[in-house]
Amino acid sequence: MEHTLPYPLPLAEALRLQALQPYQFVNTMQDETFSELVRLAAKLFRVPISIVAFVEAEEVRFGLNYGLDRAIDRVNRWETLCSVAVLRSETSVFENLHDQPCDLINPTLVHQMHLGFYAGTALRTKEGFPIGVLCVLDQKARSFNQSEAKLLERLAAITMSLLDLRRQLLQQPCWNQQLWQSVYARIEPAITRLETLAAPTDWAQQETLATHTQQVAASEEIMHIISVMAEQIEVLSAAA
């Protein structure tokens, strides 16, 4: 008798899991580099929770996160929206999980976390294998436009660059301090402007209260921050 898996699987799952193995060391430690990354991601997208999740064979591990209950460090794969996002080439967005839940997963975890919003982008290796997801979450429903989705995809690419750099510089404990010192020296004004431009968080009123000009300006500031991060990672990679 055939058994239907409770979650969808990508093609070449065995190769995907093999590609994941070199990155799993990050999942077992509270790495300062990625703690700062997920904190910054939450700040940029004005959400309380941001996660770098690794999608394993049966579980999804949330070891690298900001704003998540520490008791939730791994969950069954079929209970999380990351098992859906890891399969898609574009950002997976669920703007209102309260009224429009995803029917591809068991909803227990979504209900437990009282999630109203989820946006996640697959983390892909240079060979194209999706090993995990960078996602931003909120208990409130909210809109998430195409421009924001593209920005999250850019940040996911930055995350993969950091993962590769982390592997490359595993024996150099001070590299992450150098990275963030260089990054924040250049992005603090942009973060200040972004906070000033921050749109209201009430999903039902967001489109009426936040002007298009403000949204475009906020996207430009986020893009600048991401570009600075990319440049600094490239500098460290070249020097390694």
HELIX and SHEET records of a PDB file:
HELIX    1   1 GLU A   13  LEU A   20  1                                   8    
HELIX    2   2 GLN A   21  THR A   28  5                                   8    
HELIX    3   3 GLU A   32  PHE A   45  1                                  14    
HELIX    4   4 ARG A   77  GLU A   79  5                                   3    
HELIX    5   5 CYS A   82  ALA A   85  1                                   4    
HELIX    6   6 THR A  108  GLN A  112  1                                   5    
HELIX    7   7 GLN A  146  GLN A  168  1                                  23    
HELIX    8   8 TRP A  175  LEU A  197  1                                  23    
HELIX    9   9 GLN A  206  LEU A  209  1                                   4    
HELIX   10  10 HIS A  212  ALA A  239  1                                  28    
SHEET    1   A 6 ARG A  74  ASN A  76  0                                        
SHEET    2   A 6 GLU A  59  TYR A  66 -1                                        
SHEET    3   A 6 ILE A  49  VAL A  55 -1                                        
SHEET    4   A 6 PRO A 130  ASP A 138 -1                                        
SHEET    5   A 6 PHE A 117  ARG A 124 -1                                        
SHEET    6   A 6 SER A  92  PHE A  94 -1                                        
END                                                                             
